[in-house]
Each structure stands twice: as C-alpha cells, then as structure tokens.
Amino acid sequence: MRWIISLTLLSLTSFHSITLAQALSPERPNILFIFADDQCFDTIRSLGNDEIQTPNLDRLVRQGTTFSHAYNMGSWSGAVCVASRAMLNTGRFLWYAQKVHNNKSMEEERAAGRFWSEQLRTAGYQTYYSGKWHVPVDANKAFDHVRHVRPGMPNQTPAGYNRPLAGQADPWSPFDPQFEGYWKGGKHWSEVLGDDGVDYLSQAAESADPFFMYLAFNAPHDPRQSPQEYVDLYPAEQIRIPANFMKWYPFKDQIGCSEKLRDEQLAPFPRTEHAVQVHRQEYYAIITHMDRQIGRILDALETSGKADNTYIFFTADHGLAVGQHGLVGKQNMYDHSVRVPMIVCGPGIDADQVIRTPVYLQDIMPTTLELASVEKPQHVQFQGLLPLLRHETKSHYDAIYGAYLHLQRMVTKGDYKLIVYPEANIVRLYNVARDPHEMLDLATSDAYDSLISELFQELVKQQQSMGDELDLKGTFSRYLSPR
C-alpha cells in the first residue's frame, strides 16, 4: 500500500523530479539539521578556542568534516538572521531572496513546493520543526510536526542594555528568571528545544519514513542567559580580551553600527575591557549550555537506532563580534560576524577532517536535496557540498561575497579580503591568512593599489551575479583599473 501511495505522489509532483527508485527505496538517509543563532566560527574548543567548553560539538568535529570557512552572505536589514534564514529556506542568493521576502511571497514559495522543507516532504520525508523560525511562513504548514515556534529573540529588558558600567553594580543577571528572556515560560528555551529533539527522535524511531528534522536554537543570541553553573564556568576576570579589541570602531556611524543600532547598545560606549569580558563570559556560558542540549539530541539519535543512516548538519545563521573591533553585533563584514561553524557527519563522511575551501552556510540546503535524491530546482542558487565532501573537487565559488544594507560590501578571494564602505568612501584590505584577526589594514599602503583594484573588480563581478544593484563604480572609480 505504501508504494502505491508513493507512486501516486510521484505522479502528482513530477516537477520535483523524484525518481521511482527514490520513491520506493527504504534506505533514503535521514537529515538532522541543528541550527544556532549568533555563533561565531571561533567558539568550539576542538577547533582552537581553548577558553570554551563544547564537548558535544567537539564530538561532532571528531565524527565528521568541518568546513572552516563557511560564510553568511549578509543582510538587507539589521536583523541579519532574517536574511540568512530566507536564503537557507529558499536556496536563493541574498538579493534574490530579498525580493521574495519583501514581496510577501514567501508563503507562495512554500505553497508552490519551492521551500526547503516542502522539497523534502514531497520526496517522502517526515518533517519536524522546533525552535527559532523568523521566516514569514506558517511553520505549521511548512512541516508535518511542529512545536515551540520561537520569535527572533527572547524578550530583552532595559536592564540588559548599556552594561556593565565601570564602578557600578550590574543591574542584570544571566541566571535570574525575573528578566524572563530564555526563562519565560518556566524552562530555559534551549532545554525545551533539547526536550523536543529527544521526543521527535523517539517518534521518528517508530516510523519507516525518513525524517528531516530542523532544530533551531535561539542561543547564543542575546539576552545571553544560562543557569548559574554554566556562567560560573567562566569567571569574567579570566576571559581573555580579543586581540582586535577597540574602544570604538572608527567608521561605526557610516556603516550602520552606531549607538542607534540595537545590538550595539548592549555594551557601553566607549567599549571597556571589563564589559567585553562580561559579555564574552555570558556568550561562552550560553554556548556551553546549548552544547549540553545538543549532546542530549545526539544521544537520542543513537538510542533511536537511526544514527547509521542519518546525516547531521550543524551550523549557525551568522557570527557575532562580542567586543571585537569595538563592535558587539553581527552587522559587519569581519570574519567574526560573517563566518560560522559548520560540521557535517554521516555515512561516508570523513571523520575528524577539515575542509578549508570557502563555502556559504546555505549550501547545506541543496546538499540535503541531493542526499534525498531530489534534483536541484532551477531557483536554488547555492551549491551542494557533496563534491567537496567526496574529494571530487577542491573548488567551489570563485570568491565569497558579502553585503550589509547599502552601507557595506565585501569580497574574499584567496588570502585577501576587501571591505568597501560607500558612505565613508573607504576601502579596507586584509590578508586574512596572515592576519586572521583583521587588524592590519593594507589599504593604507600604496603598494597594494593594484591588488585592491583587482579585488574591487571581482566585487563588481560578484555584484552582477548576485543581483546587487548598489552602484559602487562612481564612488570608487579610482579602482576600476590597475594603477
């Protein structure tokens, strides 16, 4: 009877290119997608951060392959997570995703079967969702099983901003439930998501259908709250000050990161070392608390009996500065804000390996479609990762593009990154291989004019392929040809 239903589904949805073998095969892999919010790439112990404790993310690193240079493309709004998730679920590059998002046609995307979850559901997957959504589509329609659809962030309180101030008692506490946030409802939201993941996997264990499980943490987005035992792991006075710490970012006003931006209001201006230590303490604590919930989910997967046929993808929607370059938020083009951790585990995936080829985090979407034997739809612009994971190629994109509003543009190619600030009429150049903290601006030296020109023309080329209509040529005409 099940194969008759599958064949009927096949005939009704041929535009999804489901093959007969796929419709009948009981061996299609399961897909477990675990998504963090605001997690910088440099926040996993086994990948080099010896300040933080992440035993379960370390476990994934040992079991699978890490993409060390996974990027988010940027945002058309201060809520960078909105753009990131729109790209992820539609498969479209930034400005194409914006058109779909701003035209209020995301629901049309879902109804037409072009959404990520709809593609997999049509392929015969049971789809599960819980956690942060932040997509203008009814999650209850987009997934078969839905719990706890969370907003963009837990509620913040006035006491959570402009803190801590030097010489004054801190009015806010990350483990005091009176401030609500993650504690609203009586149980920390990360723990609720852990519960949902465990329950879902128990449910999936009883089904013969493959599953697509989308578990999205709000953590470590502010308000960065966790139980006291996790905060106590990180005494603030022992937290190292980032090498690229600044009291002010010199172009903050021209790039949209002034005191008016909500994220930047969390810590006082000018930035102080103590304030950065406290914010990083709370950042590390909520990540470690989230890591504990991820461990519960991984244990439940093992218990379910489905682990051997499950691909696990872990990443975040973007990174976060938390005091680097004088910034606190993610609305900038530095690696701490545009790069994310990304780990893939599953059948045939190399264990304890690192791929340094630059990719976008949204490449996960077409990768899962290929694993499910779904032909890549024409509208999906991101590229699948399987050729890299199978060592069939070492190339992926010509360059990595980044954008924030009309105020910032970026291109990363080879060892170098060019950042462009149109309002400030400023370019910044970094050798990110030799200068990973992006502290030495090479654009101040005439010796790099030719390289800047080359990268600027690459940026213009990327703009054309990305549907980016911002005209940079007038302001930066001096870089249109080598000098």
C-alpha positions in Angstrom: 0.0 0.0 0.0 2.9 2.4 0.9 4.4 2.0 -2.6 1.1 2.8 -4.2 0.9 6.0 -2.2 4.4 6.8 -3.2 3.7 6.3 -6.9 0.6 8.5 -6.6 2.7 11.2 -5.0 5.3 10.8 -7.7 2.7 11.3 -10.5 1.2 14.4 -8.8 4.6 16.1 -8.1 6.7 15.3 -11.1 8.1 18.8 -11.1 10.2 17.8 -8.1 12.0 15.2 -10.2 11.5 12.3 -7.7 12.8 9.1 -9.3 11.0 5.8 -9.0 14.0 4.3 -7.1 13.8 7.1 -4.6 10.1 6.7 -4.1 10.4 3.0 -3.3 13.8 2.9 -1.5 13.7 2.4 2.2 17.3 3.5 2.5 17.0 7.2 1.9 19.0 8.9 4.6 17.6 10.9 7.5 18.7 14.5 7.9 19.2 16.2 11.3 19.8 19.9 11.0 20.9 21.7 14.2 21.0 25.5 13.9 22.5 28.0 16.3 21.9 31.8 16.3 24.7 34.3 16.5 27.5 31.7 17.0 30.9 32.8 15.7 33.1 30.3 14.0 35.7 30.6 16.7 33.6 29.2 19.6 34.4 25.4 19.5 37.1 24.1 21.7 38.4 21.4 19.4 38.7 23.9 16.6 41.1 26.1 18.5 39.3 28.1 21.3 40.8 26.8 24.5 38.7 29.1 26.6 35.3 27.5 25.9 33.9 24.1 26.8 31.9 22.4 24.0 32.2 18.6 24.5 29.3 17.7 22.2 30.3 20.0 19.4 33.8 18.5 19.8 32.2 15.1 19.4 30.7 16.2 16.1 34.0 17.6 14.9 35.7 14.2 15.7 32.9 12.3 13.9 32.6 14.4 10.8 34.1 17.0 8.5 34.3 20.7 9.4 34.1 23.5 6.9 36.4 26.0 8.5 35.5 28.9 6.1 31.7 28.8 6.0 30.1 32.3 5.4 26.8 34.0 5.6 26.3 36.3 2.6 24.9 39.2 4.6 21.6 41.0 5.1 19.3 43.6 3.8 18.2 44.5 7.4 19.7 44.9 10.9 18.1 41.5 11.7 20.7 39.6 9.8 19.1 36.3 10.9 16.0 37.1 8.8 18.0 37.3 5.6 20.1 34.3 6.5 17.1 32.1 7.1 15.3 33.4 4.0 18.3 32.3 1.9 18.5 29.0 3.6 14.9 28.0 3.1 14.5 29.3 -0.4 18.0 28.5 -1.7 18.3 31.9 -3.3 21.3 34.3 -3.0 20.8 37.4 -0.8 19.2 40.0 -3.1 17.0 37.4 -4.9 15.8 36.1 -1.5 15.1 39.7 -0.5 12.7 40.1 -3.5 10.8 37.0 -2.5 10.8 38.1 1.2 9.8 41.8 0.7 7.1 41.0 -1.9 5.4 39.0 0.8 5.6 35.9 -1.4 7.4 33.5 0.9 4.1 31.7 1.6 3.7 31.4 -2.2 7.2 29.8 -2.3 6.1 27.3 0.3 2.7 26.6 -1.3 4.4 26.0 -4.6 6.7 23.4 -3.1 9.9 25.5 -3.5 10.6 25.7 0.2 13.4 23.5 1.7 11.0 21.5 3.9 8.4 21.2 1.1 11.0 19.8 -1.2 11.9 17.1 1.3 8.3 16.4 2.3 7.4 15.9 -1.3 10.2 13.4 -1.5 8.6 11.3 1.2 10.3 12.7 4.3 8.5 13.2 7.6 9.4 16.8 8.5 9.9 18.0 12.1 10.5 21.5 13.4 11.1 23.3 16.7 12.8 26.5 17.8 13.6 29.8 16.3 11.8 30.3 12.9 11.9 34.0 12.0 10.6 33.3 8.5 7.3 34.9 7.2 5.7 31.5 6.7 3.4 29.5 8.9 5.8 26.8 10.3 2.7 24.6 11.0 2.1 24.5 7.2 5.8 24.1 6.3 6.4 21.0 8.5 4.5 17.9 9.5 5.4 18.1 13.2 5.8 21.4 14.9 6.4 22.6 18.5 7.5 25.8 20.1 7.8 28.2 17.2 10.0 30.9 18.7 10.4 34.5 17.7 13.6 36.2 16.5 14.9 36.6 20.1 13.6 36.1 23.6 12.4 39.4 25.2 15.1 41.7 26.4 14.7 44.1 29.3 16.0 47.7 29.7 18.4 46.4 32.4 20.1 44.2 29.8 21.4 47.2 27.8 24.4 49.5 28.3 26.0 47.2 30.8 28.1 46.7 32.8 29.2 50.2 33.6 32.5 50.8 35.3 32.3 51.2 39.1 28.6 50.4 39.2 26.7 47.3 40.2 25.5 45.3 37.2 21.6 45.6 37.1 21.2 42.5 35.1 21.9 38.8 35.7 22.0 36.0 33.1 20.6 33.4 35.5 17.9 35.5 37.2 14.4 34.4 35.9 12.9 37.8 36.8 14.4 39.1 33.5 12.4 36.5 31.5 14.0 36.1 28.1 15.1 32.5 27.8 13.4 31.8 31.2 10.0 32.9 30.0 7.6 30.0 30.4 9.5 28.5 33.3 12.1 26.4 31.5 15.1 27.6 29.5 14.3 27.6 25.8 17.4 25.7 24.9 16.3 22.9 27.3 12.8 22.9 25.8 14.4 22.5 22.3 16.5 19.7 23.7 13.3 18.0 25.0 11.6 18.4 21.6 14.6 16.9 19.8 14.7 13.9 22.1 10.9 13.4 21.8 11.0 13.8 18.0 13.7 11.2 17.6 11.8 8.8 19.7 8.8 9.4 17.5 10.8 9.1 14.3 12.2 5.7 15.6 8.7 4.3 15.2 8.3 5.4 11.6 9.6 3.7 8.4 9.7 7.0 6.6 13.0 9.0 6.5 13.0 12.2 8.5 14.1 15.8 8.1 14.5 17.4 11.5 15.1 21.2 11.7 16.0 22.1 15.3 16.8 25.8 15.7 18.2 27.2 18.9 17.8 30.9 19.8 21.1 30.5 21.6 23.5 32.2 21.8 21.6 35.3 20.8 21.1 37.9 23.5 19.8 38.0 26.2 22.6 35.6 26.8 21.1 33.7 29.7 22.0 30.3 31.1 21.9 28.6 34.5 24.4 29.9 37.1 26.5 26.7 37.0 27.4 27.5 33.3 28.2 31.1 34.0 30.4 30.1 36.9 32.5 28.1 34.5 33.8 31.3 33.0 35.0 33.9 35.7 34.8 37.2 33.8 38.2 38.4 35.1 39.8 35.3 33.5 38.3 35.9 30.0 40.9 37.0 27.5 40.4 40.3 25.8 40.2 39.8 22.0 43.4 40.7 20.1 41.4 43.1 17.9 39.6 44.9 20.8 38.9 48.5 20.2 37.1 51.2 22.3 35.4 52.5 19.1 35.2 51.3 15.6 36.3 54.3 13.6 33.7 54.1 10.9 30.8 52.8 13.0 28.4 55.7 12.2 29.0 55.4 8.4 28.5 51.6 8.3 25.3 51.4 10.3 26.8 50.3 13.6 26.4 53.4 15.7 24.8 53.7 19.1 21.4 53.7 17.3 21.7 50.0 16.4 20.1 47.8 18.9 22.8 45.2 19.0 25.5 47.8 19.7 23.5 49.2 22.6 24.1 46.1 24.7 27.5 47.3 25.9 28.5 50.8 26.9 30.4 53.3 24.6 33.3 53.5 24.6 33.9 49.8 25.0 35.7 48.7 28.1 37.8 45.6 28.6 35.6 44.7 31.6 32.4 45.0 29.7 33.8 42.8 26.9 34.9 40.2 29.4 31.4 40.1 31.0 29.6 39.8 27.6 32.0 37.1 26.4 31.6 35.3 29.7 27.8 35.1 29.1 28.4 34.2 25.4 30.5 31.3 26.3 28.2 30.1 29.1 25.1 30.0 26.9 27.0 28.2 24.1 28.2 25.6 26.6 24.6 25.2 27.9 23.4 24.8 24.3 26.1 22.3 23.7 24.7 20.2 26.6 21.3 20.1 24.8 23.0 19.1 21.6 24.5 16.2 23.4 21.1 15.1 24.6 19.9 15.2 21.0 22.9 13.2 19.7 22.3 10.6 22.5 18.7 10.3 21.5 19.7 9.8 17.9 21.9 6.9 18.9 19.1 5.4 21.0 16.6 5.7 18.1 18.6 3.2 16.0 18.6 5.7 13.1 22.1 7.1 13.6 23.8 4.9 11.0 21.6 6.3 8.3 21.5 9.9 9.4 23.4 12.9 8.2 23.9 15.6 10.8 24.5 19.2 9.8 25.4 21.8 12.5 25.9 25.5 11.7 24.7 29.0 12.8 22.9 31.7 10.9 25.9 34.2 11.3 28.6 35.1 13.8 28.9 37.8 16.3 31.6 40.4 17.3 31.2 40.4 21.1 33.8 43.2 21.5 36.0 42.6 18.5 36.8 45.7 16.5 34.8 47.8 19.0 31.6 46.1 17.8 29.1 43.9 19.7 26.7 42.8 17.0 26.9 41.0 13.6 26.2 43.8 11.2 29.7 44.0 9.8 31.9 42.2 7.3 34.6 41.0 9.6 35.1 37.2 9.9 33.9 37.1 13.5 30.5 38.1 12.1 30.2 36.6 8.7 31.9 33.2 9.4 30.1 30.4 11.2 31.0 26.9 12.5 29.8 24.2 10.1 30.1 20.5 10.6 28.8 17.6 8.6 28.5 14.0 9.9 27.0 10.9 8.4 27.6 7.8 6.2 30.7 8.1 4.0 31.7 11.5 5.6 35.4 11.6 6.6 35.9 11.7 10.4 37.9 14.4 12.1 38.7 16.3 8.9 38.7 19.9 7.9 37.9 21.4 4.5 39.2 25.0 4.1 37.5 25.7 0.8 35.2 28.7 1.3 31.5 27.9 1.2 28.2 29.5 2.3 26.3 28.0 5.1 23.2 28.0 2.9 25.0 25.3 0.7 23.5 22.9 3.3 20.1 23.2 1.6 21.0 21.8 -1.8 23.3 19.3 -0.2 20.4 17.7 1.7 18.3 17.7 -1.5 21.0 15.7 -3.3 21.2 13.3 -0.4 17.5 12.8 -0.7 17.8 12.2 -4.4 15.9 15.4 -5.2 17.1 17.1 -8.4 18.3 20.6 -7.6 15.5 23.0 -8.6 16.3 25.8 -11.0 15.6 28.5 -8.5 18.2 27.2 -6.0 21.4 29.2 -6.5 23.6 27.8 -3.7 25.8 24.9 -4.5 25.8 21.5 -2.9 28.7 20.3 -0.8 28.9 16.7 -1.8 31.7 17.1 -4.5 33.9 18.7 -1.7 32.9 16.0 0.8 33.7 13.3 -1.7 37.0 14.9 -2.7 35.9 15.2 -6.3 36.9 18.9 -6.3 38.7 21.5 -4.3 37.0 24.5 -5.9 33.5 25.8 -5.1 33.0 29.5 -5.6 35.2 32.0 -7.4 35.1 34.3 -4.4 33.0 34.9 -1.3 30.7 37.9 -1.5 29.2 39.9 1.5 26.8 42.8 2.0 25.0 44.8 4.6 22.3 47.2 3.6 23.7 49.8 1.2 26.5 50.6 3.7 29.0 47.7 3.4 30.3 45.3 0.7 32.9 42.6 0.9 34.8 40.2 -1.3 37.1 37.5 -0.1 39.4 35.7 -2.6 42.4 33.7 -1.8 44.3 35.1 1.1 42.7 38.6 0.9 39.5 40.3 1.9 38.4 43.7 0.6 35.8 45.6 2.6 34.1 48.6 1.0 32.2 51.4 2.8 30.4 53.6 0.3 29.1 56.2 2.8 32.6 56.7 4.2 34.4 56.4 0.8 36.7 53.9 2.5 38.2 50.6 1.5 39.9 48.2 3.9 42.2 45.4 2.8 43.3 42.4 5.0 45.5 39.4 4.4 43.2 37.1 6.3 45.7 34.2 6.0 48.5 36.0 7.8 46.2 38.4 9.8 43.2 36.3 10.9 42.1 38.9 13.4 42.0 41.5 10.6 44.0 44.1 12.5 46.4 45.4 9.8 44.6 47.4 7.1 46.8 47.1 4.0 44.7 49.6 2.1 46.7 52.4 3.8 49.7 51.5 1.7 50.1 52.5 -2.0 51.9 49.2 -2.6 48.5 47.4 -2.6 46.7 49.6 -5.1 46.9 47.0 -7.8 45.6 44.3 -5.6 42.7 46.5 -4.4 41.8 47.3 -8.0 41.8 43.6 -8.8 39.6 42.7 -5.8 37.3 45.6 -6.4 36.6 44.5 -10.0 36.0 41.0 -8.6 33.5 42.6 -6.2 31.7 44.3 -9.1 31.6 41.0 -10.9 30.1 39.3 -7.9 27.5 42.1 -7.6 26.3 41.4 -11.1 25.9 37.7 -10.5 24.2 38.3 -7.1 21.6 40.8 -8.3 23.2 43.5 -6.3 22.1 46.9 -7.7 24.2 49.1 -5.5 26.5 51.3 -7.7 30.0 51.3 -6.3 31.7 52.5 -9.5 31.0 56.2 -9.1 32.4 56.4 -5.5 35.3 54.1 -6.2 36.1 54.8 -9.8 39.8 55.0 -8.8 39.8 51.2 -8.5 38.2 50.4 -11.8 41.6 49.8 -13.5 45.0 48.9 -12.1 47.2 51.8 -11.1 
